[in-house]
Each structure stands twice: as C-alpha cells, then as structure tokens.
Amino acid sequence: MGREEKIITIRDIPYPYSIDSDDMVARYEKCYTAAINDVMTNRSLGNSMNMESTWLGSYIKCMTKDLKRDVVAGFAFTIQWIKDPEPDERERPAEKMLSSYFKNAILVVDTGGDPRSGYLGELNTNAMMQNGVRASVIDGGAKDTGFVKLMDFPVFCKFSSAIDAYSNNRLRGWHLPIIINGIRIEPMDVIVGDSDGVMVIPKAVAEDVLVRVEARKAHEDEIRQYIKSGMTAEEAAIKAGAKEL
C-alpha cells in the first residue's frame, strides 16, 4: 500500500449534545473518573449502565500538572499519526490541523504505538491555549514537558521525550475514529481526566452518564457528611441506603 497523500479529516463536526458546551464541561469537571467508571461498569449499582470500562489505562497519567483533586473535561479532538521515516512532501499539514482546534476540545493522539517520539510540544500548546483547548491525551510521549508545566496545561501521556515526532512519523489525519488501549474514541466523545487517569464517555451515552454520575456523587457526598458527623461507615451506609461504600 502506498503513502496516503491526503490528510483524512472531517472539518465540520456538529455539536452532538443538547446541553450547552460550557455547561457540559463545567458539570463533568465536578465529577471524577472513579465515579464515572462505577456508573458505566459497576454491576452492583442500581444505576449502572453495565458497559465495559473505557478507562485508558494505568500508563496514561498527567505529566505536566499536579491535579490533586482537579478534574479536566472536554470533547475529543482525535489525531492519528503513522510511522513513516520519509520526509513529508505536503505543505504544512500540522499547521492546518492547528487551525482546526476549538474551544473545550481535548486533543487525543494515537501515535501508532510510537515508543520514542514526543508529540504536542510547547509551541503547539500555546496554540491550544489560544483556542480554548483544555488538555491533551497522548498514547505515547510528550515533548517540552518542562515548558508546559510552567504553562499549567494538563498533558496526559506515557512518557516525555526530546525526539520530535515529525522526523519519523506522518500525520494521517484528525477528526477521525482512533483506538487507544483497545478503546475506540470518536470525535466529540467526552474525555475526562484526573489524578487516576483518563475516561472516554461515548457521545451516544454522555448526557445519560452525566446525569447518573451527578446523582451518584450527591449520594456519596451525603454519606461523607454522615461519616464526618461521627457515624461509623456502616451506620452512614445504612442511613443513606447504600449497599456499599
């Protein structure tokens, strides 16, 4: 198979949700990945959706910011690179991608299993921040992490690297389905990251998941207050009608 000459992309993807973009992000950022995973997968919960976990795995963690209890959420701007050591003959393909960044996006990068290169460095991060991008998620390495730490911008990745991705890889496209750790990620899926890693919430269920996880969080907040008031964990669970903590 020859080299793909054209960049694969859908330039205009309609916003798929009934909830306003800023409101959707703000509400998800009051949640956390463990509660989202429980709502989607925990079959012992009455409001579980009985789905497979869409956690991206233990190796993808935030490398540029100490999140503590912070949560970052946004909509997937998917990017795919492929291994190709030959020079890219196309005119400024990556700069065309930068011009497509949008507010409340989270860039999600499929590196094709690249074990060495760094993607989305400091200059790219400046472009992200100017366009209202909230974070990046890389199935591989990030570049310029020291600079990006000073910018207080969340980058979830596997490792840092001084090797530029452009020298050995080819940008296949953006706004196309990708797969990371066996999880399919579509453009505009909801992405949520915190100190436990990254969850993908498929757009077909993202609004339903949000409502369910907000209810679960409120329930957990109730139990937390009972425990802080002096109840035992068992007493708090019984009073709140919870089967487990």
N, C-alpha and C positions, 0 to 999 in steps of 0.2 A: 504493500500500500504506500502510495506517495505521500508527500507532505501536504497537509491541509493548508491551502493558501489563504482562505478567508477566515476571519475571526467569526466564531459561532456565537451569536448573541441575538436576543430579542430586546430591542432598545426600549420599548414602552410596555411595561407590565402594569396592568391596572391594579389599584389598591383593592385587595380582596375582602376587606373586613367592613362590618357595619359600625364598629367602634372607631372613633377618631384616632389617628396615628399617634399623636402626642399622649392622648389618654390611655391608649393600649400600652404604650411603653411605660408610662408612669405607674399604671396598675401592676404590670408584670414586675416592675422593679421594687414593689413592696412585697413580692413573693420571694421564694428561694428554690434552688434546684431540687433539694431533697423532697420538699412538699409537692413540687410538680411531678417528680418521678413517682411518688406514692400515689397521687391521684390517677396517673396514667397506668400504673402497673400493679399496685398492691391489691391483690385479690381478696384480702381480708377486710378491705374498706368497703363500706356500703356504697360510696360514691365513686368507686374505682371504674376506670374505663377498660380494664383488662387488656391493655396494649403491651407490646414489647417495649422494653426500655429504649429510649432514644438519647441516653447519656453518651457522649462521645468518647468516654474512657478516661482512665487514670493518668495518661501521659499528656493530655492537653490541659494545661493549667495556666493561669495568668502569670506571666513572667515579668511584666513591667509595672505592676501596681499592687500594693498590699491591699487587697479588697476588704479584709476584716469581715464586716457584715454587709458590705456593699453588694449590690446586685446591678448588673447591666443587662438591658434588654433591647431588642431591635428586630429588624426584618432582614432576612438573609439576602445579601448581595453575593451570589455564588460566582466563584472564579475557578477556572481549571487550567493548569499548566501540564505540559507533557515533556518528556525527556527528548532533547534534540541538541546535539553539540554544534550543529551548523549555524552560521550567522543568520539572523532574521532579516530577510530581504524586504519585509513590509515596512511601510512608512509609519513610524511612531505608534505601534499597536497599543502599548501600555498607556500612552498619554490619551488615546481615545477612550480607554477604559476609565481613566481618572475623571474625565469629563462627565461620565455617567453616574458618579457617586450621588446619593440622595440622602436627605435628612432622615435620621432614625434608622439608617442601614447599619448592619453589622457585616463586614466583609468576611466571607467564609471561603477559604482557599484549599482546593485539592491540588497538592503538589505532585501527584502521581507517584507518591512514595519516595520522593527525593530525600536521601538521608544526610545531605551535606549543606545544601544552599540555604541562604536567608532571604526571606520574602518580606515585602511591605516595610521598608526601612523608614528612616526619619523624614525624608522628603515626601514620600508617599503619605506618611502620617499627617504631615502638615496639610496636604490636600484633603485628606479625610476630615480633619477637624474643621477646615474651612467650609466643607459641605454638610456638616452636621452628622457625620458618621459617628457611631457611638463606641465601636470596638472592632477588633479583628480577631478571627479564629483561623489558625493555620495548622493544617495537618502536616507539620514539619517544622522548619526553622524560621526564626525571625532575625532580622538584621537591625543594627544600630540600636540595640535594646537600651544601652546606657542613655542615649539621647532621648529615646521615647519615654523612659522612666521620668525624666525631668519634665516631660510634657503631660504627665499624669494621664496617659492614654492606655486603656486596657488592651493588651495583646495576649491572647490565649494561644499557646503553641507547645511544641515538644522540646525545643532547644533553641539556643542562639547560635548565630554563625556569622563569620566575616566574609563568606563566599557569596558573591552576588548571583542571584538566580538567573539573570539574563544571559549569562555566558554559556550555560549548558542546558537551557530549557526554552520552550516555545509556548507563548500564551495561546492556548487553544480557544478560549472564549470566556464570556461571562453571561450571567442571567441564563444559565442552563443547569439542568439537574446534575448533581455530583454525589459521590458516595464517600463518606469518611467513617472508618471503623465499622463498615457494614451498614451504616445508617444513610439512607437516601435523604438528600437535602434539596428541596425545591426553592427557586427564587420566591421570596416573600414569606417563607415559613418564619415562625417566630423563633428567635435564638435568645436564650437566657444563660448568663454566665455568672458564677460567683466563686467563692473560695473552694467549692467542691468540684468545679469544672463547668462543663457546658451541656445544656439540654437543647434539643431541637423539638419544637412543637409544630407538627404539620399544620398547614394553614386550614385544612379541612376541619380540624377539631380545635384550633387555637382559642376561639372565643369560648367554647364549651369548657375547655381546660381552665381558662382563666376564672370563670365563674366558680367552678368546683374547687380550685385551689384557694381562692379567696375565702370560701366557706370553711375549708379545712384549716386555713391559717387562723381564722376567727375562733374556731373551736380550740386550736392549740393555745391561742392567747388566753382563752378562758381557763384552761387547765393550768397554764403557767401562773396566772394570778391566784388560783386556789392554792397552789403549792407555796407561792411566796407569802400567802396569808397564814401559813402554818400547817396546812393539811399535809398528810402523807401522800405519796404518789398514788397509792391505791384509793384513798379517800377522794382525791381530786378526780381520778378517772371515773370512779363510780358516780360522783356528783354531776360530772359533765356528760355522763352516758357514753363514755369511751370504752371500747373493748381492750385497747392497748394504748400505751403512751408512745 
